[in-house]
Amino acid sequence: TNTMEKSFMQWLKDCDKYLSRFIPLSIHDLPDASWRDYYEDGMSPEDAVQCANDDYWDGQMSLATEGQWWS
């Protein structure tokens, strides 16, 4: 694995850790998002998860943070 790929994989793990602070799911449990594009755009893991929430998950993470995930 080259250095950039290793960095991407670490960054993706950081995205997963960030999401897990809000909901008991992994980024891999939710619809695919443009993770590589977010990474190459220089987004932080936090910003990338927020974009995935807005762009691909129909705001499901926002519902979770408001306590509405399971309602």
Rosetta silent file (secondary structure, phi, psi, omega in degrees, C-alpha in Angstrom):
SEQUENCE: TNTMEKSFMQWLKDCDKYLSRFIPLSIHDLPDASWRDYYEDGMSPEDAVQCANDDYWDGQMSLATEGQWWS
SCORE:     score description
SCORE:     0.000 S_00000001
   1 L     0.000  130.114  179.249    0.000    0.000    0.000 S_00000001
   2 L   -77.109  169.530 -174.876    1.432    3.378   -0.931 S_00000001
   3 H   -61.685  -41.704 -179.323    1.600    6.252    1.541 S_00000001
   4 H   -64.374  -41.473  179.178   -1.384    8.131    0.094 S_00000001
   5 H   -64.590  -40.316  178.010   -3.554    5.012    0.233 S_00000001
   6 H   -63.344  -42.563  178.227   -2.464    4.375    3.815 S_00000001
   7 H   -62.837  -41.358  177.738   -3.290    7.977    4.699 S_00000001
   8 H   -61.717  -44.560 -178.964   -6.705    7.634    3.046 S_00000001
   9 H   -63.539  -38.962  176.903   -7.442    4.463    4.999 S_00000001
  10 H   -66.109  -42.435  178.720   -6.481    6.190    8.273 S_00000001
  11 H   -60.515  -42.711  178.916   -8.604    9.199    7.333 S_00000001
  12 H   -63.093  -40.133  175.708  -11.549    6.873    6.594 S_00000001
  13 H   -62.090  -38.489  178.241  -11.124    5.246   10.015 S_00000001
  14 H   -65.265  -36.958  174.881  -11.187    8.726   11.538 S_00000001
  15 H   -61.336  -43.955 -179.527  -14.459    9.416    9.710 S_00000001
  16 H   -62.890  -43.391  178.333  -15.868    6.202   11.142 S_00000001
  17 H   -61.840  -41.802  179.840  -14.751    7.138   14.674 S_00000001
  18 H   -62.385  -46.965 -179.886  -16.364   10.558   14.326 S_00000001
  19 H   -60.451  -39.807 -175.414  -19.678    9.075   13.171 S_00000001
  20 H   -65.481  -14.912  175.159  -19.681    6.550   16.018 S_00000001
  21 L   -71.191  -19.722 -175.102  -19.812    9.426   18.504 S_00000001
  22 L  -107.962  -39.563 -177.436  -23.332   10.162   17.243 S_00000001
  23 L  -137.084  152.419 -177.872  -24.874    6.886   16.153 S_00000001
  24 L   -82.722   46.059  179.562  -24.153    3.208   16.836 S_00000001
  25 L  -133.969  161.198  174.151  -23.312    2.515   13.187 S_00000001
  26 L   -95.377  159.669  173.715  -20.253    2.500   10.972 S_00000001
  27 H   -60.315  -23.631 -179.677  -19.909    4.558    7.814 S_00000001
  28 H   -79.075  -11.194  177.467  -19.957    1.154    6.104 S_00000001
  29 H   -86.800  -13.391 -175.955  -23.473    0.478    7.449 S_00000001
  30 L  -106.987  166.825  179.487  -24.901    3.501    5.652 S_00000001
  31 L   -54.707  147.545 -179.536  -25.266    4.243    1.924 S_00000001
  32 L   -58.214  143.451  174.680  -21.995    4.815    0.109 S_00000001
  33 L  -123.407  172.368 -178.038  -20.661    8.336    0.008 S_00000001
  34 L   -85.503   61.394 -175.008  -17.889    9.920   -2.079 S_00000001
  35 H   -57.471  -44.531 -178.824  -15.230    9.311    0.547 S_00000001
  36 H   -62.380  -42.488  178.581  -12.283    9.424   -1.873 S_00000001
  37 H   -62.493  -44.009  178.588  -13.522   12.719   -3.338 S_00000001
  38 H   -59.853  -43.611  179.447  -13.962   14.195    0.133 S_00000001
  39 H   -61.808  -48.311 -177.902  -10.441   13.069    1.044 S_00000001
  40 H   -68.347  -23.206  175.394   -8.901   14.473   -2.134 S_00000001
  41 L   -79.790   -2.807  176.944  -10.761   17.749   -1.563 S_00000001
  42 L    80.486   19.054 -179.839   -8.873   18.032    1.738 S_00000001
  43 L   -70.083  147.719  171.283  -11.939   17.749    3.967 S_00000001
  44 L   -73.062  159.378  176.142  -11.545   16.933    7.630 S_00000001
  45 H   -56.358  -38.859  179.496  -13.214   13.704    8.754 S_00000001
  46 H   -61.808  -47.444  179.758  -15.844   15.796   10.561 S_00000001
  47 H   -65.166  -38.285 -179.809  -16.676   17.814    7.450 S_00000001
  48 H   -64.026  -43.164  178.890  -16.726   14.685    5.297 S_00000001
  49 H   -64.683  -40.263  177.945  -19.213   12.929    7.597 S_00000001
  50 H   -63.420  -41.221  177.704  -21.411   16.031    7.618 S_00000001
  51 H   -64.849  -42.643  177.951  -21.309   16.147    3.798 S_00000001
  52 H   -60.936  -39.874  178.136  -22.135   12.443    3.576 S_00000001
  53 H   -60.886  -44.951 -179.039  -25.052   13.072    5.921 S_00000001
  54 H   -73.032  -42.116 -171.635  -26.338   15.897    3.725 S_00000001
  55 H   -84.970  -32.962 -170.106  -25.527   14.354    0.338 S_00000001
  56 L  -125.232  -25.038 -172.013  -26.210   10.634    0.791 S_00000001
  57 L  -105.729   11.219  178.514  -27.896    9.821    4.088 S_00000001
  58 L    52.299   35.618  176.731  -30.888   12.195    3.886 S_00000001
  59 L    72.011   17.758 -177.983  -29.904   13.805    7.166 S_00000001
  60 H   -59.759  -35.337  179.195  -30.172   10.575    9.166 S_00000001
  61 H   -67.040  -36.366  178.489  -27.230   11.535   11.358 S_00000001
  62 H   -62.578  -40.039  177.603  -28.945   14.833   12.176 S_00000001
  63 H   -63.425  -38.293 -179.691  -32.012   12.923   13.325 S_00000001
  64 H   -64.705  -41.426 -177.873  -29.786   10.761   15.516 S_00000001
  65 H   -71.125  -18.096  176.255  -28.190   13.726   17.216 S_00000001
  66 L   -95.221    7.199  178.470  -31.664   15.058   17.971 S_00000001
  67 L    78.043   18.398 -176.032  -32.674   11.737   19.534 S_00000001
  68 L  -108.644    5.133 -174.657  -34.987   10.800   16.666 S_00000001
  69 L   -56.100  -43.333 -174.802  -32.930    8.007   15.063 S_00000001
  70 L   -98.543    6.536 -178.427  -35.101    5.174   16.354 S_00000001
  71 L   -82.925    0.000    0.000  -38.492    6.895   16.323 S_00000001
